């Protein structure tokens, strides 16, 4: 597995080695040993999976300490645009975002450290997204940033009129009004 730097401290793209032939393919999607060899120590405790139709945007979500989460995100079917925003106030990348297209075809994964808000939008007709977390979901620590915050200037690759949001995600604050404790 190749671990690719993104220019954001501790935020990586993981590109599994895919072995394919006429039968299909095989890949190692997670290896604690590989991460440890790269100096990344995480203990995943919860797996989550979502199913979304085209235009569904989930995010931008995070949990505050002591329940902040690191996530390893991948796509089982379809295509998404995965977006993270650095909420770590002491980092030079604070308030900046990073996006990457994840798909069942490219098999890329994004390793999101604590201190980032995370979200994605479904670009294909349907997508199944799977992610590992190193902390359990804790409702009282659940927070969010408004996906359309003008200061973030995120290009979600979908017309605003076609974006489908939960009621919760429509009400998140702007970054300048958010509770970021990182």
N, C-alpha and C positions, 0 to 999 in steps of 0.2 A: 504494500500500500504506500502510495506517495503522499506525503504531507506537504501541502503548498502554502506558503505564507501569503497573506493578503495585504500587508502594509498596516494592519491593525494589530497591536500587541495581543497575542494569545488567540486570535481568530484565524482559523485555518480551513482550507478546503482539503478534503480527503478524497483521493482518487484511487479506488480499489483496482487491483490487478485482476482483469477479467480473462479467464481461460475459456475459450469457446471452440466448438467444433460442430459437426452436423447434428449432434444430439441437443445442443443448446449451449449453456455456459455455466461456469462455476466461478464464484468470487468469495473472498473473505470480506464481509462487510464491517466487521469490528474485531480488533485485536488489542486487548489491554496491554500486552507485551510491546506491540509496535508503538503505542502511545507513550508508554513508560520509557522506551528507548529514545524517544524524541523529547523527553522531559515533561510530558503531559500526564499528570496523575489525576484521574477521575474515577469515582466509584458510582456507576450508574445504578439507580434504585427503582426507576419507573420507566416503562415504555408507554408511549401514546401513539395513537393512530387516528387520522381523520380522513374523511371522504368529502370531496367538494366538487361542485360543478363549476363550469367556466365562469370567471368573473367574481367568484367568492374570494374575499380578502379577509384573512384572519390576522389580527394584530393591530397595532404593535404591542406585544405583551412582555411583561417581565414580573419578577417577584423581588421584593426588597429583602434585605438581610433581617434575620438570619436564615431566611428561606430562599435566598437567591439561587437560581438554577443555571447550570451549564447544560447545553443541549447538543446532541449529535443528530442532525436532520438529514433524511434522505427520502426519495420518492420511489414508491413501489410501482405506480402506474401513472402515466400522464406527464405533464410538465407544469412546473411552477416557477415563479420568480420569487426567490427567497431574499428577504431584506432584513438587515440588522442595523441598529443605531447605537453608537457607543454612548453610554450614559455615565462613564467613569470620568468624573469631573477633573481628575488630576492628569488625564491622558491628553496628549496633543490632538488626538482624534475625537475628543468629546464633541458630541452633537453632529458628527459626520456619520454618513451611512455607507453601507457596502451592500451590493446586490449581486446575486449569481443565479443563473438559470439551473435548476436541478430537474432531472428527468429520469424516467425509467431507462431511457436509452443511454444517457451519458454516465449514469451511476455515480455522479459526484455527490459528495456529502459535505455539509458545512458543520464545523465544530464551533459552536457559539459559547464563549465563556460567560461566567457571571458578569453582570454589569452592562449587558446589552439588552435592548428591547428587540424582540423578534416578531416578524410577520411574514406572510406570504400571500400571493394571489395565484389562483389557478388560471393558467394560460390555455390549457387543452380543454376539451369538452368535459373531462372528468380527471380527477387526480386522487391518488391515495398517498398520503404523507405519513411517514413513520419517524418518530424521534425518541431518543433516549434522554432521560433527565437524571442529574446527579442529586436532586432534592425532590421530595414529594410535593405535590400541589398543596398549597396552603392558601385558602380563600382570603384570609385577612391580610395576606402579603401581596395579593394579586394587584397589579397596576398596569397602566397602559399609556401610550402616547398616541395622539391623533394621527392617523395615517396620512392625512392631507395637510399636516403642519407646513405652512409655506416656507418656514425657515429650513426645513429638511430638504425641500425640493426633490422629493422622490418621484422618479418616473416609474409608475407601476405597469406600464406597457399596455394598459387597458383604458378605454375612454371612461371618464368619471361617471357618465350616465349608465355605464354597464357594470359598475362595481356593486357587488352585493355584500352588505355588512350586517353583522348582528346589531341589535339595539345597544348592547354594551360597547361595541367598538365604535359606534357613532358618537359616543359621549366622552371619549378619552380627552384629557387636556392637551394643550400644546406643550412642547418640551419645556418652555420657560415657566410654565405653571405646574409642572409635574413634580412629584416627590421622587427625586433621585438621590439615593443615599449610598453612592458607590465612590 
